[in-house]
Amino acid sequence: MFLTLQAIEQLFAPWKQVYSDSVALSTGVTAIHLLAMLFGGGLAVAADRTTLLLRGENIEQRRQHLIDLNAVHRPVLIALTISFITGVAMLTSDLKTFIASPALWVKLVFVALLLVNGVLLQSTETALRRSTDGEASTSLWSRLRFNAISSLVLWSATLVAGITLVNVA
């Protein structure tokens, strides 16, 4: 059964009412959303920066970076999950306004690309940790650097899209 926008709005009408009537609730949801973006994005940006700063053939530094990078994935994914949940909460608080906004769809595309890039980054990092072939490692490090640059661009674009969404919706 296909639900219309009006039916979905009716489904979320109680939430919309509670959300719009409570400054504390709307502020809390927005704050949690932004904090998740800050911490998840901050960890990712810091890891990306380190990836881009690594130079030379210091194998021990690279090995340690891969261990650190592996440890960053989980908290970043948790932060993205929290950001997604709070984003849905904000979206459903005024579905009619947000669903019609091109900025929402742009932001969702950036979030999807961020997740895809994260998966690619993680698979590259895993391949590097398992690699024993120096030539393959060079190619994998180049891919990891590309993923780090992509991550920086996508986190920034997601932030700008979110600001735009709030200002134009």
BELNORFEN-V174007 format. One record per pair of residues at least 24 apart in sequence whose C-alpha atoms are under 7 Angstrom apart, sorted by the first residue. I is the first residue (numbers start at 1). J is the second residue. D is the distance in whole Angstrom. If there is no record, write none. Layout:
I,J,D  I,J,D
//
This chain:
9,95,7  12,92,6  15,93,6  16,92,7  16,93,4  16,94,6  19,93,6  29,86,6  33,82,7  33,83,5  33,86,5  33,87,7  36,79,5  36,80,7  36,82,6  36,83,6  37,79,7  37,83,6  39,79,7  40,75,7  40,76,4  40,79,5  40,80,7  41,155,6  43,72,7  43,76,7  44,76,7  45,152,6  48,148,5  51,145,6  51,148,7  52,145,6  66,125,6  66,129,7  97,169,6  98,169,6  101,169,6  103,161,6  103,164,6  103,165,5  104,165,6  106,161,7  107,158,6  107,161,5  107,162,6  110,154,6  110,157,7  110,158,6  111,158,6  114,151,7  114,154,6  117,147,6  117,151,7  121,147,6
//
